[in-house]
Amino acid sequence: MKKTVLKLMQALGLACKVRRRKRYNSYQGEQGAVAPNVLNREFEADAPNQKWVTDVTEFNVGDRKLYLSPVMDLFDRQIISYSLGLSPNLALTNDSLREALTSLKPGQQPLVHSDQGFQYRHASWRTLIEGAGAVQSMSRKGNCYDNAVMENFFGHLKEELFHHVRFLNTDALAPAIEEYIHWYNTKRISTKLEGLSPVQYRAQALAA
């Protein structure tokens, strides 16, 4: 049946339009300072709070949108902080970074990597990083592979949660995302973490 339909479409000169998922893009032109790609796709870390990655992703629910801004520690791929909001504004990204910075111990000065979104080129973002003695890093323009680990997390989140449930509104989606992140950190096992969850991997490493 499928082949018959394809043959008929070809004979009639018809083509099927494929809907592609539109990825949120925070790039808004050359505004603000751009940091070098210090991370350079070196996604492994020897200890907690050495290398962080962050980004913003968008969820469409009815006629509204919800945005998530997480900060991930590359040591164990744990989401150490996040913020949710109805706008991808400076407060969204700054709040998640500010919360992550509170987890630092004396002497810890992580590399903080992002894309070139306007939020990360803004003076307020740079001030937070510089105030903590951290180092800013950015992906090259239009190169999502430079932040592949965070992109991979967004893929898991949407495939395992968002694309399998029909949420009526953003009020229903927000707590579901919070529950997913808790599960991801504490229960979801990873082959990269020796079959442990991020929290289990960190506890085992620190106890060794």
C-alpha positions as CSV (number, residue, x, y, z in Angstrom):
1,M,0.0,0.0,0.0
2,K,2.8,2.4,1.0
3,K,4.7,1.8,-2.3
4,T,1.5,2.3,-4.3
5,V,0.9,5.6,-2.7
6,L,4.5,6.7,-3.4
7,K,4.1,5.7,-7.0
8,L,0.9,7.7,-7.4
9,M,2.5,10.7,-5.7
10,Q,5.5,10.5,-8.1
11,A,3.2,10.2,-11.1
12,L,1.2,13.2,-10.0
13,G,4.3,15.2,-9.1
14,L,3.3,15.4,-5.4
15,A,5.6,15.7,-2.5
16,C,5.0,15.3,1.2
17,K,6.0,18.2,3.4
18,V,8.0,17.1,6.4
19,R,7.6,19.1,9.6
20,R,11.0,19.6,11.2
21,R,11.3,20.5,14.9
22,K,12.5,24.0,15.2
23,R,15.4,24.4,17.7
24,Y,15.4,27.4,19.9
25,N,18.1,29.9,18.8
26,S,19.1,32.6,21.2
27,Y,21.5,34.3,18.7
28,Q,20.4,37.9,18.0
29,G,23.3,39.3,16.0
30,E,26.7,40.6,17.0
31,Q,25.8,42.3,20.3
32,G,28.0,42.1,23.4
33,A,31.4,40.3,23.9
34,V,32.2,36.9,22.4
35,A,34.4,34.6,24.4
36,P,36.8,32.0,22.8
37,N,36.0,28.3,22.6
38,V,38.1,27.4,25.6
39,L,36.3,24.1,26.2
40,N,37.1,23.0,22.6
41,R,34.9,19.9,22.9
42,E,36.9,18.5,25.8
43,F,33.8,17.2,27.6
44,E,35.5,15.2,30.3
45,A,36.4,16.5,33.8
46,D,38.5,15.0,36.6
47,A,36.6,16.5,39.5
48,P,33.3,18.3,40.3
49,N,33.1,22.0,39.4
50,Q,35.9,22.0,36.8
51,K,33.7,22.4,33.7
52,W,30.1,23.5,33.4
53,V,28.0,23.7,30.3
54,T,24.7,25.6,29.8
55,D,22.1,26.5,27.2
56,V,18.4,27.4,26.9
57,T,15.7,25.2,25.3
58,E,12.2,26.0,24.4
59,F,8.9,24.0,24.8
60,N,5.8,24.9,22.9
61,V,2.6,24.2,24.8
62,G,-0.6,25.5,23.1
63,D,-0.1,29.2,22.4
64,R,2.5,29.6,25.1
65,K,6.2,28.8,25.5
66,L,8.2,27.6,28.4
67,Y,12.0,28.0,28.6
68,L,14.5,25.9,30.6
69,S,18.0,27.1,31.5
70,P,20.1,24.3,33.1
71,V,23.7,24.2,34.2
72,M,25.4,20.8,33.9
73,D,28.6,19.7,35.6
74,L,30.6,17.7,33.0
75,F,32.2,15.6,35.8
76,D,29.1,13.5,36.2
77,R,26.7,15.1,33.8
78,Q,24.6,16.3,36.7
79,I,22.2,19.2,36.4
80,I,23.4,21.3,39.3
81,S,21.0,24.1,38.8
82,Y,18.2,25.3,36.5
83,S,15.6,27.9,36.0
84,L,12.2,27.8,34.2
85,G,10.4,30.8,32.8
86,L,8.0,32.1,30.2
87,S,10.7,34.3,28.5
88,P,14.4,33.5,27.6
89,N,15.5,36.7,29.2
90,L,18.6,37.6,31.2
91,A,16.9,36.7,34.5
92,L,16.3,33.1,33.3
93,T,20.0,32.4,32.5
94,N,21.5,34.6,35.3
95,D,19.4,32.9,38.0
96,S,20.5,29.4,37.0
97,L,24.2,30.5,36.9
98,R,23.9,32.4,40.2
99,E,22.4,29.2,41.9
100,A,25.2,27.1,40.4
101,L,27.8,29.4,41.8
102,T,26.5,29.0,45.3
103,S,27.7,25.3,45.2
104,L,31.3,26.3,44.7
105,K,33.8,25.6,47.4
106,P,36.8,27.9,48.1
107,G,39.3,27.6,45.3
108,Q,36.9,26.2,42.7
109,Q,36.8,28.3,39.5
110,P,35.0,26.4,36.8
111,L,35.1,26.9,33.1
112,V,31.5,28.0,32.1
113,H,30.7,27.1,28.5
114,S,27.7,28.3,26.4
115,D,26.7,29.2,22.9
116,Q,26.8,32.8,21.6
117,G,23.3,33.6,22.7
118,F,22.6,37.2,23.7
119,Q,22.2,36.2,27.4
120,Y,25.8,34.9,27.5
121,R,27.3,37.9,25.9
122,H,25.6,40.4,28.2
123,A,27.7,42.2,30.8
124,S,25.6,40.8,33.6
125,W,26.6,37.2,32.7
126,R,30.2,38.1,32.4
127,T,30.1,39.9,35.7
128,L,28.8,36.8,37.5
129,I,31.5,34.7,36.0
130,E,34.3,37.1,36.7
131,G,33.0,37.7,40.2
132,A,33.5,34.0,40.9
133,G,36.9,33.8,39.3
134,A,35.5,31.5,36.7
135,V,36.4,31.3,33.0
136,Q,34.0,32.0,30.2
137,S,33.9,29.8,27.1
138,M,31.6,29.9,24.0
139,S,30.8,27.6,21.1
140,R,31.8,28.8,17.7
141,K,29.0,30.6,15.9
142,G,26.3,28.2,14.6
143,N,28.2,25.1,15.8
144,C,25.9,23.0,18.2
145,Y,28.5,20.2,18.4
146,D,30.7,22.5,20.5
147,N,28.0,22.1,23.2
148,A,27.0,18.5,22.3
149,V,26.6,17.2,25.9
150,M,24.0,19.8,26.8
151,E,22.2,19.3,23.4
152,N,22.2,15.5,24.2
153,F,20.5,16.2,27.6
154,F,17.8,18.3,25.9
155,G,17.3,15.5,23.4
156,H,16.8,13.0,26.2
157,L,14.4,15.3,28.1
158,K,12.2,15.9,25.1
159,E,12.2,12.3,23.9
160,E,11.6,10.7,27.3
161,L,9.1,13.3,28.6
162,F,7.8,16.0,26.4
163,H,7.1,14.1,23.2
164,H,5.3,11.3,25.1
165,V,2.8,13.4,27.1
166,R,0.3,16.0,26.0
167,F,0.6,18.9,28.4
168,L,-2.4,21.1,28.6
169,N,-0.5,24.2,29.7
170,T,2.9,25.4,31.0
171,D,1.7,25.1,34.6
172,A,1.4,21.4,34.1
173,L,4.7,21.1,32.2
174,A,6.9,23.0,34.7
175,P,6.6,20.5,37.6
176,A,7.0,17.6,35.1
177,I,10.3,19.0,34.0
178,E,11.4,19.5,37.6
179,E,10.5,15.9,38.4
180,Y,12.4,14.7,35.3
181,I,15.5,16.5,36.3
182,H,15.4,15.0,39.8
183,W,15.0,11.6,38.2
184,Y,17.8,12.2,35.7
185,N,20.2,13.2,38.5
186,T,19.3,10.5,41.0
187,K,17.9,7.5,39.1
188,R,18.7,7.5,35.4
189,I,21.8,5.4,34.9
190,S,24.4,6.0,32.2
191,T,27.0,3.8,30.6
192,K,29.4,6.7,30.7
193,L,29.1,6.8,34.5
194,E,29.8,3.0,35.0
195,G,26.1,2.2,35.1
196,L,25.4,4.8,37.8
197,S,23.2,7.9,38.0
198,P,25.0,11.3,38.3
199,V,24.4,11.6,42.0
200,Q,25.6,8.0,42.6
201,Y,28.7,8.5,40.5
202,R,29.7,11.6,42.3
203,A,29.1,10.1,45.8
204,Q,31.2,7.0,44.8
205,A,34.0,9.2,43.4
206,L,34.2,11.5,46.4
207,A,34.2,8.5,48.8
208,A,37.1,6.8,47.0
